[in-house]
Protein backbone atom coordinates (compact mmCIF):
# COMPACT_ATOMS: atom_id res chain seq x y z
CA UNK A 1 0.00 0.00 0.00
CA UNK A 2 1.26 3.49 -0.87
CA UNK A 3 -0.54 5.79 1.55
CA UNK A 4 -0.60 9.53 0.96
CA UNK A 5 -2.25 12.37 2.86
CA UNK A 6 -4.29 14.87 0.82
CA UNK A 7 -5.46 18.18 2.25
CA UNK A 8 -7.92 20.56 0.62
CA UNK A 9 -8.42 24.05 2.06
CA UNK A 10 -10.25 27.11 0.76
CA UNK A 11 -13.46 29.06 0.51
CA UNK A 12 -16.42 26.69 0.34
CA UNK A 13 -18.16 26.20 -3.01
CA UNK A 14 -20.26 23.60 -4.77
CA UNK A 15 -18.41 20.59 -6.20
CA UNK A 16 -15.10 20.57 -4.34
CA UNK A 17 -15.43 16.99 -3.10
CA UNK A 18 -16.85 15.83 -6.43
CA UNK A 19 -13.98 17.30 -8.45
CA UNK A 20 -11.31 15.73 -6.24
CA UNK A 21 -13.06 12.36 -6.02
CA UNK A 22 -13.62 12.14 -9.78
CA UNK A 23 -9.91 12.77 -10.32
CA UNK A 24 -9.07 10.00 -7.84
CA UNK A 25 -11.48 7.55 -9.47
CA UNK A 26 -10.13 8.35 -12.95
CA UNK A 27 -6.58 7.67 -11.72
CA UNK A 28 -7.29 4.53 -9.66
CA UNK A 29 -6.54 6.26 -6.36
CA UNK A 30 -8.44 4.66 -3.50
CA UNK A 31 -9.80 6.80 -0.66
CA UNK A 32 -9.12 5.00 2.62
CA UNK A 33 -10.40 7.67 4.99
CA UNK A 34 -11.92 11.12 4.65
CA UNK A 35 -12.99 13.92 6.94
CA UNK A 36 -14.25 17.35 6.03
CA UNK A 37 -15.58 20.41 7.81
CA UNK A 38 -16.81 23.84 6.90
CA UNK A 39 -16.09 26.59 9.41
CA UNK A 40 -17.07 30.19 8.76
CA UNK A 41 -17.49 29.51 5.07
CA UNK A 42 -14.09 27.85 4.71
CA UNK A 43 -13.80 24.26 3.52
CA UNK A 44 -11.24 21.91 5.05
CA UNK A 45 -10.83 18.27 4.01
CA UNK A 46 -8.22 15.66 4.82
CA UNK A 47 -8.04 12.31 3.07
CA UNK A 48 -5.87 9.24 3.41
CA UNK A 49 -5.49 7.68 -0.03
CA UNK A 50 -3.71 4.69 -1.55
CA UNK A 51 -1.95 5.44 -4.85
CA UNK A 52 -0.53 1.93 -5.36
CA UNK A 53 -2.75 1.10 -8.39
CA UNK A 54 -2.34 4.52 -10.01
CA UNK A 55 -0.05 4.80 -13.03
CA UNK A 56 1.03 8.23 -11.71
CA UNK A 57 3.55 8.95 -8.99
CA UNK A 58 3.17 11.42 -6.15
CA UNK A 59 4.82 14.30 -8.07
CA UNK A 60 2.50 13.94 -11.08
CA UNK A 61 -0.56 13.66 -8.84
CA UNK A 62 0.58 16.76 -6.92
CA UNK A 63 0.87 18.70 -10.17
CA UNK A 64 -2.59 17.59 -11.30
CA UNK A 65 -4.10 18.47 -7.92
CA UNK A 66 -2.48 21.93 -8.03
CA UNK A 67 -4.23 22.57 -11.36
CA UNK A 68 -7.56 21.31 -10.05
CA UNK A 69 -7.16 23.51 -6.97
CA UNK A 70 -6.53 26.57 -9.15
CA UNK A 71 -9.65 25.78 -11.20
CA UNK A 72 -11.93 25.53 -8.16
CA UNK A 73 -10.25 28.11 -5.91
CA UNK A 74 -8.76 25.88 -3.20
CA UNK A 75 -5.32 24.61 -2.21
CA UNK A 76 -4.83 20.87 -2.62
CA UNK A 77 -1.69 19.24 -1.28
CA UNK A 78 -0.53 15.62 -1.25
CA UNK A 79 2.32 14.25 0.80
CA UNK A 80 3.77 10.92 1.81
CA UNK A 81 2.24 9.54 5.01
CA UNK A 82 5.59 9.41 6.84
CA UNK A 83 6.30 13.10 6.09
CA UNK A 84 2.87 14.07 7.39
CA UNK A 85 3.40 12.01 10.56
CA UNK A 86 6.84 13.57 11.16
CA UNK A 87 5.48 17.09 10.71
CA UNK A 88 2.61 16.51 13.13
CA UNK A 89 4.38 14.55 15.85
CA UNK A 90 3.82 15.97 19.34
C-alpha positions as CSV (number, residue, x, y, z in Angstrom):
1,X,0.0,0.0,0.0
2,X,1.3,3.5,-0.9
3,X,-0.5,5.8,1.5
4,X,-0.6,9.5,1.0
5,X,-2.3,12.4,2.9
6,X,-4.3,14.9,0.8
7,X,-5.5,18.2,2.2
8,X,-7.9,20.6,0.6
9,X,-8.4,24.0,2.1
10,X,-10.2,27.1,0.8
11,X,-13.5,29.1,0.5
12,X,-16.4,26.7,0.3
13,X,-18.2,26.2,-3.0
14,X,-20.3,23.6,-4.8
15,X,-18.4,20.6,-6.2
16,X,-15.1,20.6,-4.3
17,X,-15.4,17.0,-3.1
18,X,-16.8,15.8,-6.4
19,X,-14.0,17.3,-8.5
20,X,-11.3,15.7,-6.2
21,X,-13.1,12.4,-6.0
22,X,-13.6,12.1,-9.8
23,X,-9.9,12.8,-10.3
24,X,-9.1,10.0,-7.8
25,X,-11.5,7.6,-9.5
26,X,-10.1,8.3,-13.0
27,X,-6.6,7.7,-11.7
28,X,-7.3,4.5,-9.7
29,X,-6.5,6.3,-6.4
30,X,-8.4,4.7,-3.5
31,X,-9.8,6.8,-0.7
32,X,-9.1,5.0,2.6
33,X,-10.4,7.7,5.0
34,X,-11.9,11.1,4.6
35,X,-13.0,13.9,6.9
36,X,-14.2,17.4,6.0
37,X,-15.6,20.4,7.8
38,X,-16.8,23.8,6.9
39,X,-16.1,26.6,9.4
40,X,-17.1,30.2,8.8
41,X,-17.5,29.5,5.1
42,X,-14.1,27.8,4.7
43,X,-13.8,24.3,3.5
44,X,-11.2,21.9,5.0
45,X,-10.8,18.3,4.0
46,X,-8.2,15.7,4.8
47,X,-8.0,12.3,3.1
48,X,-5.9,9.2,3.4
49,X,-5.5,7.7,0.0
50,X,-3.7,4.7,-1.6
51,X,-2.0,5.4,-4.9
52,X,-0.5,1.9,-5.4
53,X,-2.8,1.1,-8.4
54,X,-2.3,4.5,-10.0
55,X,-0.1,4.8,-13.0
56,X,1.0,8.2,-11.7
57,X,3.5,9.0,-9.0
58,X,3.2,11.4,-6.1
59,X,4.8,14.3,-8.1
60,X,2.5,13.9,-11.1
61,X,-0.6,13.7,-8.8
62,X,0.6,16.8,-6.9
63,X,0.9,18.7,-10.2
64,X,-2.6,17.6,-11.3
65,X,-4.1,18.5,-7.9
66,X,-2.5,21.9,-8.0
67,X,-4.2,22.6,-11.4
68,X,-7.6,21.3,-10.0
69,X,-7.2,23.5,-7.0
70,X,-6.5,26.6,-9.1
71,X,-9.7,25.8,-11.2
72,X,-11.9,25.5,-8.2
73,X,-10.2,28.1,-5.9
74,X,-8.8,25.9,-3.2
75,X,-5.3,24.6,-2.2
76,X,-4.8,20.9,-2.6
77,X,-1.7,19.2,-1.3
78,X,-0.5,15.6,-1.2
79,X,2.3,14.3,0.8
80,X,3.8,10.9,1.8
81,X,2.2,9.5,5.0
82,X,5.6,9.4,6.8
83,X,6.3,13.1,6.1
84,X,2.9,14.1,7.4
85,X,3.4,12.0,10.6
86,X,6.8,13.6,11.2
87,X,5.5,17.1,10.7
88,X,2.6,16.5,13.1
89,X,4.4,14.5,15.9
90,X,3.8,16.0,19.3
